[in-house]
């Protein structure tokens, strides 16, 4: 029974993934997969906040900035011409590493850009360093002071992006190339690769859900729960609260940056709105609506609400309807709407299993 309870959510998620795609194929609306794929990448940011806020009890209003750091780093490196740099080092040890990719520009000239895989690694390293630099002093703050510190960091990143010519300023960066992952998988916004990219995003979300679920069920997860409930008591019991909080903050930031890289290569560009303060606030609101500490809840609610917004279902009233939905979820189901559904499913399964057993001594 316990094994079934652990496997069932992943099985249902896999069934829902395939069912959604098949329904869209039958109804000839597979173009909806574009917005659904984007929503899944946004959900990864909220999953990181679920770990940070729901399990470690730390507030961050700057995760939109980490999403932008990942996306912009990859976009700049894969679109900027590094011909002069590459010509100086290309004959050396960098040649077999395939860090640069030769291309032709619009005028037939030869350009050299960083490969998407190398750009992804640089984005991860940059995010790690920035998260450590911001998290080390910020996580010594508590409550609204921590929220204000991370919000200030997000505002700084947003202004830097808007003022930077290499980042495209207010126009952002377009023309980001596709990303070949290997095994025939390519992250691209082409219509011919729409279904493939949908399954790539779903596979990434499913993998991260598995890893994060194992993390929160481990010794680390128990330490985070102790920090969330009683930080002073956890520190007195020998838990290095500062180290755990910093590592969790860095991990959640790198999840946001990973989503930013995949999103940028999928859409072919990124704009300064992705680093806006309202974007970070929206991520926090989605985490709260999904149940904060429920990985499945925040993933499902975030994907659904972002999909509705991207499809423009509510038109100019999108923000108003979004706010009403959040208020209703938080008021009626503070722990997330999936928790009551989970209780109902567990009761149903218990009755089914009990009903299938014969009474003791029956023929």
N, C-alpha and C positions, 0 to 999 in steps of 0.2 A: 504493500500500500504506500509506504514511504517513497519507494523507488518510482512508483507511478506518479506520485504527487510532484516529484522533481522533474520527471520527463514530460509530463502532460503539457505544461506551458510551452515548451519548445516545440512539441509536436503540433499543438494548436496554432502556434505562430507560423510554422512551415506550411500547414494546410491553408491558413489565411493568405499567405503570400501567393501560393499557386492559384488559389481560388480567385483572388482579386485579378490576377493577370488573365486567367482564362475567361472570367466574366467580361473583362474589357475587350478581349479578342472577339468573343461571341457578339457583343453589342457594337463592335467596330469603334471603340473609344479608347484604343491603346495609347492615344496621345495624352490621356490623363496620367499615364505612367511618368511623364516628365515632371509634373508637379509632385507626384507621390515620391519619386526618387529624391528630389530636392528636400522634401519634408523629412525623409529618413536621415539625410545628412544633418539637418537641423536637430533632429532628435538625439543625435550622438552628443551634441553639446549639452543637452538637458540631462542625458545619462551621467555625464561627468559632474554636473551640479547635484544630481541625486546622491552621488557618492560623497561629495564635499559637504553639502548642506544637510541631506537627510541622514547620513551616517556619521559624519564627523562634526556636524553642528556648526560649520563655519559658513558665513555669508559672503558671497562674491557677486558684485555688480559689474564685473569687468570681463566676463567670459566672451562677450562679443568681440573684445579687443584681441583675445587669443585666437579666435576664429579668423579674424582679419590678419593677424601676424602669419598664421599658417598659409592662408590663401594668397596674401600679397607677396610673401617671400617666394613661393613657388611661381607665381605669375611673373614677377620681375626677373627671376633667374631664367625662366623658360622663354621669355620674349625679348630680353635685352641682348644686344649684339656684343659678344665678348671676343670678337675676332682678334683684337690686339693682344689681349691676355692669353688667349688660347694659342696664338702663334708663337708666343714666347715660351710656353711650357708644354705645348703639345708633343714635340719630339721626345720629351723626357718620360718620366715615370707615369704621367697622367694618361698617356695614349692608350695603354691596354685597359685602363679603368673605364673608358668610354664615358667620361664625365661631360663631354661636350658633344653636341649634335650639329652637323653641318646642314644648312638649309639654303634655300634661295629666297630672296626678298621679292617684292612686287616688281622690281625693275630688273630682275635676273641676276642680281649680284649675289655673292657668296657671304653668308652670315654664319656665325657660330653661337649657339645658345647652350645653356646647361641642360642636361637631360632631365626629364621629369623625376626619375628615381633619385638622382643626386640632389635635385631641388627639394624633394620631399625630406631627405635626410638633413639637409641644411635647415629646413623649416622646423624640424623636430629639435635640432640642437639649439636653434635660436629661441624657440619657445621654452625649452628647458632652462636656458640661462636667464631669460627674462622672468620666468615664473619663480625661479630661485631668488632673483634679485628683488622682485616685488614681494614675494611671499614671506621671505625671512623677516623683514621688519613689520609687514602688515599683519601677520598672524599673531604677533604679540599684542595686538589690539583685540577688543571684544565688542560684541553688540554692534550698535550703529556706527561706531568708529571704524570698525573693519569694513563695513559696507561703504562708508564714505571714502576710505582709502582706495578700495578697488574701483569705485565709481570714478574717482579722480584719475586713476591709471587709464581707465577706458576713455575718458575725455582727452587725455594727452595723446593716446594713440590715434584717436579720431582726428585731432587737429594736425598731427604730424602727417597723416595720410593726405589730408586736404591741402597741406602746404608743400607736399613733395612732388616735384616734377617727374621723378623716376617712377612714382606710383600713380601717375596720371592725374593727380590733383582731384578736382571734382568729377572728372570724367571716368576715373578708374582705369582699369587695364582690360583691354579686349584682345582677342586673337591668341588666347592661351592654347597651346597645342594639346592634342589628346595624349593620354598616358597609357602606354602599353604595359600591363601588369605581368604579362607572361601567360603561357598556356592558352593563347588565343583570346585573352580577356583584355579589353581596351576601355578605359574611361573616356567617354566621348559623348558629346551632345547630338551626334548625328541621329537622324530618325531611324536609320537602318540598325543602329545599335541600341535603340530605346529599351527593348526587352532585356537585352544582356545587361545593360547598366542598372536596370531595376533590380535584377537578381544580384548584381555586384553589391549594390547598396544594402539589400536585404541580408546578404551573406555577411557583410561587415558588421551590421547591427547585431545579427544573431551571434557572431563570434564574440563581440564585445559584451553582450549580455551574459554569455556563458562565463567569460573570464571575470567579469565584475561580480556575478553571483557567487562564483567560487571564492573570490576575494572577501566578500562580506560575510561568508560562512566560515572563514578561516580564523586563525588567531589574530590576524590583522583586523578583521571585521569586528571581532569581540573587543579589541582595544579601542577601535573607533567608536563603538557603541558606548563604552565606558567614558570616553572623552565627551561624547555628545550629552550624556546624562549628567555626569558629575566630573567636570574636568579637574577640579582641585583634589577630589578623592582619588581619581585615576592617577594623578601625579604622585600622590602620597603612597599609592600601592606599587610604585616603581615603574609606571608606564611613562616613557619619554614622550610626553604630550606634544612638545614643540616639534620633535622630529616627525611624529606621525602626522601632525597637521600640515607640515611643510610638504611631506611626500604626497599626501592626498591632494593638496592644492596643485602641485606640479603635475601629478597624473591627470587630474581633471582638466588642467590647462592643455596638456598634450592631446587629450581626447578632442577638445575643441579645435585645436590646430589641425589635427588629422582630418576632422570633418571639413575644415576650411580648405585644405589642399584638394580633397576629393571633389568638393563642391565647385571649386574654381576650375578644375580641369573638365568637370562635367558640363558646366554652363559656358565654358570658354572665356570667362572673365570674372572680375570682381569689382565692386564699387565701394565708395567710402561709407555708404549706409550700413554695410555689414559691421562696421566698427562703432556705430552710433550707440549712445547711451540707452536709447529706447529699445534697441535690439537686446542688450544685456538684461534690461528690466523684463523684457518679454520672456527671455529664457527662464528667469527666476520665477515668473508667474506661472509658466508652464510646469515647472518642477513642483510648485505648490499645488497646482490643480491636479497633477497626476498622483499626488500622495507623498511627495518629498522623499520618503525613504523606500518607495516601491519602484524597483527598476522597471517592472512590466507596466506599472501604471503611468510613469512619466514617459515611457517610450510610446505607449499607445495613445495617450492624450495629446502629447506633443505632435506626433505624426498626423493625427486626425485634424487638430485645430490649425496647424500650419498648412495642411492640404486645403482646407476650406478657404483659408486666407489667400493662398496662392492661386486658387481657382477663381477667386473673386465672387464667391457665392453671395456675399453680403454687400457687394458694391461699395459705395462710399460710406456705408455704415459698418464697415468691417471692424474697426477698432471698438465701436460701441457694442456690437454684438459679441465680440471677443471678450470684452470686459464683463458683460452680463453672464456669459457662459462660465467664466472663471468664478464670479461671485456665487453663482448657483452651485457649482461643484464644491467650492470651499465651504459654503454654508450647509449644504445637505450631506456632503461626504467629505469631511475634513481629511480623512486618511486616503482619499482618492476613490474614484468610482469603481475601480477594479476590486477593492477589498470586499464590499458587499457581494459583488458577483462571485468572488472566490469563495466566500462563506457558503453561498447558495450551491455552488458546484460541489464543494466538499460534502455538504449535507446530502446532495443528490447521489454522489458516488457512494457514500456510506450506506444509504438506503438500498442502493442497487446491490452492493456486495452483501449486505445483511439479508436482503430478500432472496439472494441466490443460494444461501446456505440452508441446509436442512436442519431442523431441530435435532438435538442430541437424542439418540435412541430411535429416531424415525426409521422406518423400513425403506 
